[in-house]
Amino acid sequence: MITRSIRRGFIFVALGILFVGLPSILRAGEECEVIADKLVKPDDVRAEINISKTRIKSVKLSVEQSPIELKTVKIHYNNRADDEYNDVGTLQPGEQTKAFDAPGKKAGITGVTVLYKFPDDKSEAAVIHVLGCK
């Protein structure tokens, strides 16, 4: 009787780990490509990045040249409500944000608006890349 309880407990724990870890495992195989980019300068605090209608599962942002603190990221979808994320954090050159999932299985993205700040006064410019994951 005790062994049967232990066996059931083990099965429930294994299934729990599988279902919690499954989305991460599936996302690891996603292919992301740059669908737009924009050169930003310290004089501005806002970047509007227009994207020709592209269907994606999720969006990531990356940065080149200088670190940038991303205060707000707003993702604009075609025929869907916009998603807004606050206090995303500081990205170092070469780093990517976490994936921002599109509503539904796939959605058409039309643009991204970013409110940003350069954390140091030495930076002259940086490039923000928008990556679409299919």
PyMOL commands that place a pseudoatom at each C-alpha (Angstrom):
pseudoatom trace, name=CA, resn=MET, resi=1, chain=A, elem=C, hetatm=0, pos=[0.000, 0.000, 0.000]
pseudoatom trace, name=CA, resn=ILE, resi=2, chain=A, elem=C, hetatm=0, pos=[2.807, 2.408, 0.822]
pseudoatom trace, name=CA, resn=THR, resi=3, chain=A, elem=C, hetatm=0, pos=[4.643, 1.584, -2.394]
pseudoatom trace, name=CA, resn=ARG, resi=4, chain=A, elem=C, hetatm=0, pos=[1.500, 2.280, -4.419]
pseudoatom trace, name=CA, resn=SER, resi=5, chain=A, elem=C, hetatm=0, pos=[1.189, 5.733, -2.754]
pseudoatom trace, name=CA, resn=ILE, resi=6, chain=A, elem=C, hetatm=0, pos=[4.845, 6.483, -3.392]
pseudoatom trace, name=CA, resn=ARG, resi=7, chain=A, elem=C, hetatm=0, pos=[4.498, 5.399, -7.024]
pseudoatom trace, name=CA, resn=ARG, resi=8, chain=A, elem=C, hetatm=0, pos=[1.438, 7.650, -7.516]
pseudoatom trace, name=CA, resn=GLY, resi=9, chain=A, elem=C, hetatm=0, pos=[3.218, 10.561, -5.836]
pseudoatom trace, name=CA, resn=PHE, resi=10, chain=A, elem=C, hetatm=0, pos=[6.230, 10.077, -8.074]
pseudoatom trace, name=CA, resn=ILE, resi=11, chain=A, elem=C, hetatm=0, pos=[4.024, 10.015, -11.183]
pseudoatom trace, name=CA, resn=PHE, resi=12, chain=A, elem=C, hetatm=0, pos=[2.238, 13.227, -10.129]
pseudoatom trace, name=CA, resn=VAL, resi=13, chain=A, elem=C, hetatm=0, pos=[5.529, 14.982, -9.463]
pseudoatom trace, name=CA, resn=ALA, resi=14, chain=A, elem=C, hetatm=0, pos=[6.937, 13.842, -12.830]
pseudoatom trace, name=CA, resn=LEU, resi=15, chain=A, elem=C, hetatm=0, pos=[3.819, 15.035, -14.664]
pseudoatom trace, name=CA, resn=GLY, resi=16, chain=A, elem=C, hetatm=0, pos=[3.969, 18.377, -12.835]
pseudoatom trace, name=CA, resn=ILE, resi=17, chain=A, elem=C, hetatm=0, pos=[7.586, 18.904, -13.859]
pseudoatom trace, name=CA, resn=LEU, resi=18, chain=A, elem=C, hetatm=0, pos=[6.753, 17.956, -17.442]
pseudoatom trace, name=CA, resn=PHE, resi=19, chain=A, elem=C, hetatm=0, pos=[3.859, 20.402, -17.747]
pseudoatom trace, name=CA, resn=VAL, resi=20, chain=A, elem=C, hetatm=0, pos=[5.729, 23.241, -16.071]
pseudoatom trace, name=CA, resn=GLY, resi=21, chain=A, elem=C, hetatm=0, pos=[8.876, 22.723, -18.135]
pseudoatom trace, name=CA, resn=LEU, resi=22, chain=A, elem=C, hetatm=0, pos=[7.194, 21.896, -21.450]
pseudoatom trace, name=CA, resn=PRO, resi=23, chain=A, elem=C, hetatm=0, pos=[6.617, 25.500, -22.634]
pseudoatom trace, name=CA, resn=SER, resi=24, chain=A, elem=C, hetatm=0, pos=[10.288, 26.327, -22.025]
pseudoatom trace, name=CA, resn=ILE, resi=25, chain=A, elem=C, hetatm=0, pos=[11.398, 23.249, -23.935]
pseudoatom trace, name=CA, resn=LEU, resi=26, chain=A, elem=C, hetatm=0, pos=[9.116, 24.081, -26.854]
pseudoatom trace, name=CA, resn=ARG, resi=27, chain=A, elem=C, hetatm=0, pos=[10.230, 27.724, -26.938]
pseudoatom trace, name=CA, resn=ALA, resi=28, chain=A, elem=C, hetatm=0, pos=[13.886, 26.679, -27.107]
pseudoatom trace, name=CA, resn=GLY, resi=29, chain=A, elem=C, hetatm=0, pos=[13.283, 25.455, -30.668]
pseudoatom trace, name=CA, resn=GLU, resi=30, chain=A, elem=C, hetatm=0, pos=[11.792, 28.764, -31.868]
pseudoatom trace, name=CA, resn=GLU, resi=31, chain=A, elem=C, hetatm=0, pos=[13.558, 30.523, -34.677]
pseudoatom trace, name=CA, resn=CYS, resi=32, chain=A, elem=C, hetatm=0, pos=[13.847, 34.272, -34.200]
pseudoatom trace, name=CA, resn=GLU, resi=33, chain=A, elem=C, hetatm=0, pos=[14.953, 36.698, -36.869]
pseudoatom trace, name=CA, resn=VAL, resi=34, chain=A, elem=C, hetatm=0, pos=[15.389, 40.453, -36.994]
pseudoatom trace, name=CA, resn=ILE, resi=35, chain=A, elem=C, hetatm=0, pos=[12.235, 41.961, -38.493]
pseudoatom trace, name=CA, resn=ALA, resi=36, chain=A, elem=C, hetatm=0, pos=[13.095, 45.630, -37.819]
pseudoatom trace, name=CA, resn=ASP, resi=37, chain=A, elem=C, hetatm=0, pos=[15.698, 47.832, -36.180]
pseudoatom trace, name=CA, resn=LYS, resi=38, chain=A, elem=C, hetatm=0, pos=[16.206, 51.465, -35.288]
pseudoatom trace, name=CA, resn=LEU, resi=39, chain=A, elem=C, hetatm=0, pos=[19.140, 53.682, -34.392]
pseudoatom trace, name=CA, resn=VAL, resi=40, chain=A, elem=C, hetatm=0, pos=[18.387, 55.575, -31.178]
pseudoatom trace, name=CA, resn=LYS, resi=41, chain=A, elem=C, hetatm=0, pos=[20.225, 58.483, -29.588]
pseudoatom trace, name=CA, resn=PRO, resi=42, chain=A, elem=C, hetatm=0, pos=[20.325, 59.842, -26.012]
pseudoatom trace, name=CA, resn=ASP, resi=43, chain=A, elem=C, hetatm=0, pos=[18.507, 63.041, -27.107]
pseudoatom trace, name=CA, resn=ASP, resi=44, chain=A, elem=C, hetatm=0, pos=[15.279, 61.105, -27.611]
pseudoatom trace, name=CA, resn=VAL, resi=45, chain=A, elem=C, hetatm=0, pos=[13.444, 59.028, -25.041]
pseudoatom trace, name=CA, resn=ARG, resi=46, chain=A, elem=C, hetatm=0, pos=[11.026, 57.278, -27.386]
pseudoatom trace, name=CA, resn=ALA, resi=47, chain=A, elem=C, hetatm=0, pos=[11.506, 55.084, -30.436]
pseudoatom trace, name=CA, resn=GLU, resi=48, chain=A, elem=C, hetatm=0, pos=[8.684, 54.076, -32.744]
pseudoatom trace, name=CA, resn=ILE, resi=49, chain=A, elem=C, hetatm=0, pos=[9.646, 51.105, -34.856]
pseudoatom trace, name=CA, resn=ASN, resi=50, chain=A, elem=C, hetatm=0, pos=[7.289, 50.370, -37.743]
pseudoatom trace, name=CA, resn=ILE, resi=51, chain=A, elem=C, hetatm=0, pos=[7.053, 46.833, -39.045]
pseudoatom trace, name=CA, resn=SER, resi=52, chain=A, elem=C, hetatm=0, pos=[5.386, 45.653, -42.224]
pseudoatom trace, name=CA, resn=LYS, resi=53, chain=A, elem=C, hetatm=0, pos=[2.670, 43.206, -41.175]
pseudoatom trace, name=CA, resn=THR, resi=54, chain=A, elem=C, hetatm=0, pos=[4.467, 40.082, -40.017]
pseudoatom trace, name=CA, resn=ARG, resi=55, chain=A, elem=C, hetatm=0, pos=[2.813, 37.104, -38.298]
pseudoatom trace, name=CA, resn=ILE, resi=56, chain=A, elem=C, hetatm=0, pos=[4.729, 35.963, -35.214]
pseudoatom trace, name=CA, resn=LYS, resi=57, chain=A, elem=C, hetatm=0, pos=[4.339, 33.842, -32.078]
pseudoatom trace, name=CA, resn=SER, resi=58, chain=A, elem=C, hetatm=0, pos=[6.470, 36.102, -29.879]
pseudoatom trace, name=CA, resn=VAL, resi=59, chain=A, elem=C, hetatm=0, pos=[8.696, 39.181, -29.929]
pseudoatom trace, name=CA, resn=LYS, resi=60, chain=A, elem=C, hetatm=0, pos=[12.116, 39.823, -28.409]
pseudoatom trace, name=CA, resn=LEU, resi=61, chain=A, elem=C, hetatm=0, pos=[14.259, 42.946, -28.358]
pseudoatom trace, name=CA, resn=SER, resi=62, chain=A, elem=C, hetatm=0, pos=[18.030, 43.143, -28.499]
pseudoatom trace, name=CA, resn=VAL, resi=63, chain=A, elem=C, hetatm=0, pos=[20.543, 45.994, -28.402]
pseudoatom trace, name=CA, resn=GLU, resi=64, chain=A, elem=C, hetatm=0, pos=[23.888, 46.766, -30.039]
pseudoatom trace, name=CA, resn=GLN, resi=65, chain=A, elem=C, hetatm=0, pos=[26.604, 49.373, -29.388]
pseudoatom trace, name=CA, resn=SER, resi=66, chain=A, elem=C, hetatm=0, pos=[25.481, 50.712, -25.966]
pseudoatom trace, name=CA, resn=PRO, resi=67, chain=A, elem=C, hetatm=0, pos=[23.459, 49.553, -22.978]
pseudoatom trace, name=CA, resn=ILE, resi=68, chain=A, elem=C, hetatm=0, pos=[19.861, 50.820, -22.826]
pseudoatom trace, name=CA, resn=GLU, resi=69, chain=A, elem=C, hetatm=0, pos=[17.356, 50.845, -19.981]
pseudoatom trace, name=CA, resn=LEU, resi=70, chain=A, elem=C, hetatm=0, pos=[13.962, 49.839, -21.391]
pseudoatom trace, name=CA, resn=LYS, resi=71, chain=A, elem=C, hetatm=0, pos=[11.270, 51.585, -19.370]
pseudoatom trace, name=CA, resn=THR, resi=72, chain=A, elem=C, hetatm=0, pos=[8.207, 50.642, -21.446]
pseudoatom trace, name=CA, resn=VAL, resi=73, chain=A, elem=C, hetatm=0, pos=[7.735, 48.373, -24.447]
pseudoatom trace, name=CA, resn=LYS, resi=74, chain=A, elem=C, hetatm=0, pos=[4.420, 48.569, -26.308]
pseudoatom trace, name=CA, resn=ILE, resi=75, chain=A, elem=C, hetatm=0, pos=[3.758, 46.019, -29.041]
pseudoatom trace, name=CA, resn=HIS, resi=76, chain=A, elem=C, hetatm=0, pos=[1.168, 46.975, -31.665]
pseudoatom trace, name=CA, resn=TYR, resi=77, chain=A, elem=C, hetatm=0, pos=[-0.820, 44.195, -33.333]
pseudoatom trace, name=CA, resn=ASN, resi=78, chain=A, elem=C, hetatm=0, pos=[-3.049, 44.187, -36.381]
pseudoatom trace, name=CA, resn=ASN, resi=79, chain=A, elem=C, hetatm=0, pos=[-6.705, 43.780, -35.277]
pseudoatom trace, name=CA, resn=ARG, resi=80, chain=A, elem=C, hetatm=0, pos=[-5.683, 42.992, -31.674]
pseudoatom trace, name=CA, resn=ALA, resi=81, chain=A, elem=C, hetatm=0, pos=[-5.229, 45.013, -28.508]
pseudoatom trace, name=CA, resn=ASP, resi=82, chain=A, elem=C, hetatm=0, pos=[-1.723, 46.355, -27.928]
pseudoatom trace, name=CA, resn=ASP, resi=83, chain=A, elem=C, hetatm=0, pos=[0.428, 44.766, -25.228]
pseudoatom trace, name=CA, resn=GLU, resi=84, chain=A, elem=C, hetatm=0, pos=[2.382, 47.008, -22.860]
pseudoatom trace, name=CA, resn=TYR, resi=85, chain=A, elem=C, hetatm=0, pos=[5.259, 45.931, -20.615]
pseudoatom trace, name=CA, resn=ASN, resi=86, chain=A, elem=C, hetatm=0, pos=[6.752, 48.254, -17.982]
pseudoatom trace, name=CA, resn=ASP, resi=87, chain=A, elem=C, hetatm=0, pos=[10.194, 48.250, -16.342]
pseudoatom trace, name=CA, resn=VAL, resi=88, chain=A, elem=C, hetatm=0, pos=[11.668, 45.688, -18.726]
pseudoatom trace, name=CA, resn=GLY, resi=89, chain=A, elem=C, hetatm=0, pos=[15.197, 46.338, -17.466]
pseudoatom trace, name=CA, resn=THR, resi=90, chain=A, elem=C, hetatm=0, pos=[18.615, 47.276, -18.792]
pseudoatom trace, name=CA, resn=LEU, resi=91, chain=A, elem=C, hetatm=0, pos=[19.930, 45.448, -21.847]
pseudoatom trace, name=CA, resn=GLN, resi=92, chain=A, elem=C, hetatm=0, pos=[23.649, 45.189, -22.445]
pseudoatom trace, name=CA, resn=PRO, resi=93, chain=A, elem=C, hetatm=0, pos=[24.920, 44.975, -26.049]
pseudoatom trace, name=CA, resn=GLY, resi=94, chain=A, elem=C, hetatm=0, pos=[24.201, 41.518, -27.438]
pseudoatom trace, name=CA, resn=GLU, resi=95, chain=A, elem=C, hetatm=0, pos=[21.573, 40.627, -24.812]
pseudoatom trace, name=CA, resn=GLN, resi=96, chain=A, elem=C, hetatm=0, pos=[17.925, 39.877, -25.565]
pseudoatom trace, name=CA, resn=THR, resi=97, chain=A, elem=C, hetatm=0, pos=[14.756, 40.443, -23.585]
pseudoatom trace, name=CA, resn=LYS, resi=98, chain=A, elem=C, hetatm=0, pos=[12.523, 37.577, -22.609]
pseudoatom trace, name=CA, resn=ALA, resi=99, chain=A, elem=C, hetatm=0, pos=[9.987, 36.586, -25.252]
pseudoatom trace, name=CA, resn=PHE, resi=100, chain=A, elem=C, hetatm=0, pos=[6.787, 38.637, -25.257]
pseudoatom trace, name=CA, resn=ASP, resi=101, chain=A, elem=C, hetatm=0, pos=[4.081, 36.216, -26.418]
pseudoatom trace, name=CA, resn=ALA, resi=102, chain=A, elem=C, hetatm=0, pos=[1.621, 37.342, -29.067]
pseudoatom trace, name=CA, resn=PRO, resi=103, chain=A, elem=C, hetatm=0, pos=[-2.096, 36.972, -28.336]
pseudoatom trace, name=CA, resn=GLY, resi=104, chain=A, elem=C, hetatm=0, pos=[-3.438, 33.673, -29.635]
pseudoatom trace, name=CA, resn=LYS, resi=105, chain=A, elem=C, hetatm=0, pos=[-1.268, 31.230, -31.554]
pseudoatom trace, name=CA, resn=LYS, resi=106, chain=A, elem=C, hetatm=0, pos=[0.065, 33.862, -33.960]
pseudoatom trace, name=CA, resn=ALA, resi=107, chain=A, elem=C, hetatm=0, pos=[-0.635, 37.545, -34.482]
pseudoatom trace, name=CA, resn=GLY, resi=108, chain=A, elem=C, hetatm=0, pos=[0.236, 40.184, -37.036]
pseudoatom trace, name=CA, resn=ILE, resi=109, chain=A, elem=C, hetatm=0, pos=[2.619, 42.738, -35.552]
pseudoatom trace, name=CA, resn=THR, resi=110, chain=A, elem=C, hetatm=0, pos=[2.594, 46.264, -37.003]
pseudoatom trace, name=CA, resn=GLY, resi=111, chain=A, elem=C, hetatm=0, pos=[5.054, 48.061, -34.748]
pseudoatom trace, name=CA, resn=VAL, resi=112, chain=A, elem=C, hetatm=0, pos=[6.822, 48.482, -31.426]
pseudoatom trace, name=CA, resn=THR, resi=113, chain=A, elem=C, hetatm=0, pos=[7.107, 51.635, -29.314]
pseudoatom trace, name=CA, resn=VAL, resi=114, chain=A, elem=C, hetatm=0, pos=[9.936, 51.778, -26.778]
pseudoatom trace, name=CA, resn=LEU, resi=115, chain=A, elem=C, hetatm=0, pos=[10.478, 54.315, -24.005]
pseudoatom trace, name=CA, resn=TYR, resi=116, chain=A, elem=C, hetatm=0, pos=[14.151, 54.122, -23.087]
pseudoatom trace, name=CA, resn=LYS, resi=117, chain=A, elem=C, hetatm=0, pos=[17.028, 55.806, -21.286]
pseudoatom trace, name=CA, resn=PHE, resi=118, chain=A, elem=C, hetatm=0, pos=[20.772, 55.490, -21.646]
pseudoatom trace, name=CA, resn=PRO, resi=119, chain=A, elem=C, hetatm=0, pos=[22.184, 54.535, -18.222]
pseudoatom trace, name=CA, resn=ASP, resi=120, chain=A, elem=C, hetatm=0, pos=[25.467, 56.367, -18.783]
pseudoatom trace, name=CA, resn=ASP, resi=121, chain=A, elem=C, hetatm=0, pos=[26.327, 59.768, -20.275]
pseudoatom trace, name=CA, resn=LYS, resi=122, chain=A, elem=C, hetatm=0, pos=[29.100, 58.391, -22.481]
pseudoatom trace, name=CA, resn=SER, resi=123, chain=A, elem=C, hetatm=0, pos=[26.845, 56.630, -24.990]
pseudoatom trace, name=CA, resn=GLU, resi=124, chain=A, elem=C, hetatm=0, pos=[26.302, 58.309, -28.341]
pseudoatom trace, name=CA, resn=ALA, resi=125, chain=A, elem=C, hetatm=0, pos=[23.857, 55.878, -29.978]
pseudoatom trace, name=CA, resn=ALA, resi=126, chain=A, elem=C, hetatm=0, pos=[22.564, 52.334, -29.967]
pseudoatom trace, name=CA, resn=VAL, resi=127, chain=A, elem=C, hetatm=0, pos=[20.617, 50.065, -32.284]
pseudoatom trace, name=CA, resn=ILE, resi=128, chain=A, elem=C, hetatm=0, pos=[17.430, 48.372, -31.063]
pseudoatom trace, name=CA, resn=HIS, resi=129, chain=A, elem=C, hetatm=0, pos=[16.553, 45.177, -32.956]
pseudoatom trace, name=CA, resn=VAL, resi=130, chain=A, elem=C, hetatm=0, pos=[13.060, 43.705, -32.975]
pseudoatom trace, name=CA, resn=LEU, resi=131, chain=A, elem=C, hetatm=0, pos=[13.169, 39.935, -33.350]
pseudoatom trace, name=CA, resn=GLY, resi=132, chain=A, elem=C, hetatm=0, pos=[10.101, 38.015, -34.474]
pseudoatom trace, name=CA, resn=CYS, resi=133, chain=A, elem=C, hetatm=0, pos=[9.865, 34.372, -33.417]
pseudoatom trace, name=CA, resn=LYS, resi=134, chain=A, elem=C, hetatm=0, pos=[7.795, 32.101, -35.627]
for i in range(1, 134): cmd.bond("trace and resi %d" % i, "trace and resi %d" % (i + 1))
show_as sticks, trace
zoom trace
